[in-house]
Each structure stands twice: as structure tokens, then as C-alpha cells.
Amino acid sequence: MILGFYSGGAAPYLLSMFKLLKEDGQARRGVLHTRHGEIQTPIFMPVGTQATVKGMTPAQIDEVGAQIILGNTYHLNIRPSSELIHELGGLHQFMNWKKPILTDSGGFEVFSLAKLRKITEAGIEFRSHLDGRKLILAPENCYQIQKNLDTDIAMVLDECPPFPCGREACEAAVSRTVRWAGEFLKYATDDGYIDSGHHVFGIIQGSVYDDLRQSCGQALAEMDFPGYAVGGVSVGEPEAEMIRQVAATAPVMPKDKPRYVMGVGTPPQLLQMVALGMDMFDCVMPTRLARHASVFTPEGVLNLKNERFKHDPRPIMEADNYTCQNFSRAYLRHLVMAKELLAHTLLSIHNTHFFLALMAQARAHIEAGDYAGWSRAWMERYNAGEVS
């Protein structure tokens, strides 16, 4: 049994922060209310690690249909610091983004710095990857950092187990995750943070152990968080295992709260997870692959460095985004081969739009009641395409 959680409950108005509009099988269509606007779900969230979605201006992010973006607590606190961002009016003002922002806890980044950190019961001690300074990330300052950023959705501090992870080590990580979540929620509740319209999401951990994920989810559900996330997937495990863990976690996630899978994924993975009842996703893949000349299409991923695109007058695909409306594959390939920075921007615009448009299609098909058949056909077409 996992103990040590806070049971104060959420503010009454939060009962209506998420409204489930339609179900089609397990797939869900909903709307999440925040201080900076509504979020139609299921939704993909572009990642703005350093208060910027790489290669794109805020206006371009808005134009491709983004409803919410992510900021990275770890990186923003190290540089330029959450105090400076607070001094300058909060993260929305700092980066000139008017819509909702979710900030992660920083736990995953510290997990990825395994050689620079030490986990204790109180928190995580680590060395800055920039200058080697000794820092501590604990529930209280993790909360304070995100309060300084003034984001709409704050993620609790968690411990992300690696893959593979022994059961004993995973049990310890889950126990700390639950305890830290309770401490974070207490700070946010006692400080009036939640009452002021901010949301806090709990993170369910458990690696590949179904029973640990379910006990973690149940403990967090008793705390009555405004939303819940599946953490610790896409950390090196096989894809089938990742999908299995999301499926194993879904039954213990409250039906009336938003469900977020952190750090995923490919287009087919997103569609599979929507089918499992998940609502929110984030991944660096659209902009990262753009910087490597790769673009998404319904027939798979194309590498524009390929010689066959040198004389190709067609757009990447028929799509309603600035890149596809205005430029040929031949021109985009030229930019890539000439190492022009504009290539990063134009390909990022296309890829980010592709992910957001896919979620818009998913919402429409859930509303129409034919999500299962549509998503199956979509994935078959995508997987059968020639990735080049």
C-alpha cells in the first residue's frame, strides 16, 4: 500500500474544469477550461523547452492551430531563472504567448541527468548541466518555480524510473512520487494557487509493473487532482510495452478529469492512445525531425535530403499551412541542402501543423462515432507508406 498522500480535495469549481462531451468506445472528446482559454481534446501540445517552440514564432505556432504549449521547468529555472520570469510578468508575458501553458515538473530532465543527480527522500540533488552548480529540486521549490512562471497547468514533482528498472527500485520511486505529489498539492492548496484558477496534475509512475501503476494511480486519484498524467513511458521500452502500460493505467484514471500521456509520440502512437481514452500529448518530434529534414505525411515520413525531391514541384502534401500553401519540395530541399535556417522554420511549421491537424481529425471522428474505423484505416495507410 502506498501511503503519505494529501486528502484535502480540490476546490469545488474545479469539478467543471473538464467537460467530457462525447465518447466513442474508449476514445474521448472533451474541453478543458483554463485561465487563458479553452482546450479542445484530444490535443497535441508543441514543446517550448526554453520559452520557445524551436524554429517558430508565437504567431506561427498560433497559426498552425496550437491551443496550448509546454514550458520546461528545469531549463527555465536554470536559465534565465523563474524569479526573472516572474519579475517580467510571468511566462506568458515573457514569451508573448496568450494561450494556455503547461509546465512539467523538471523530474524527467533530472532523470535524464543520471550522472549528475542523487535522489533522496526529500527531493533530488543534482548539478546544473550548464555550470555544475549544486541544486535541489523538492516539492516545495518545484511548486514555487511553477508559481513564479504563472503557468496554467503545473505538474507535480515525480521520480521517473529508468527502463529497465527492478521492482524494488520502482516501488521506492512510486512511493516517493506519491508522497511528493501530496506535498506539492498541499503547498498549491494552502497557498491559494488552485483557488486562483491554476491547475495541478498528478503523475502516475510504475515502469512496466501494472500493479504499481494502478496503486500509484489509485493513491493519486484519492487526492482529487484537477488532472492526471501517465509518466515514465517512452523512456527506452519497446513500443508495445509503452502502449500496454498506458492501457494498464487508464482504468484507474478518473473519468471526469483530463488524462495526459507525457512525452509521446509518433502519429500512430497518438491515435492508439486516443483509442485508450487519453486526452493530451506532447513530444519534441515535430520540430526535432524538421531540423533533420524529415517531414510527416499521411503516407509516412519523407526525408527531403533525398535526391528524388530535387526537381519535385509538389508541396509536401495538400495541407492548409503556410509551408504547403507556398513552397515546393524542390525549394524546401534546396534550403535543407544549403543549410539555410529558413528550412528549420518551414519544416517545423508543416510538422507541427500535421500533428495538430491529426488531433483535429480525431476529435471530428469521435464526434461522428466512427473513430475506430477511421483511425485503423489512417494507421494502415501511414504504416504502408514508404519512409524515405
Secondary structure, 3 states (H helix, E strand, C coil): CCCCCCCCCCCHHHHHCEEEEEEECCEEEEEEEECCEEEEECEEEEEECCCCCCCCCHHHHHHCCCCCEEECHHHHHHCCCHHHHHHCCCHHHHHCCCCCEEECCCHHHHHHCHHHEEECCCCEEEECCCCCCEEEECHHHHHHHHHHHCCCEEECCCCCCCCCCCHHHHHHHHHHHHHHHHHHHHHHHHCCCCCCCCEEEEEECCCCCHHHHHHHHHHHHHHCCCEEEECCCCCCCCHHHHHHHHHHHHHHCCCCCCEEECCECCHHHHHHHHHCCCCEEEECHHHHHHCCCEEEECCEEEECCCHHHCCCCCCCCCCCCHHHHHCCHHHHHHHHHCCCHHHHHHHHHHHHHHHHHHHHHHHHHHHHCCHHHHHHHHHHHHHHCCCC
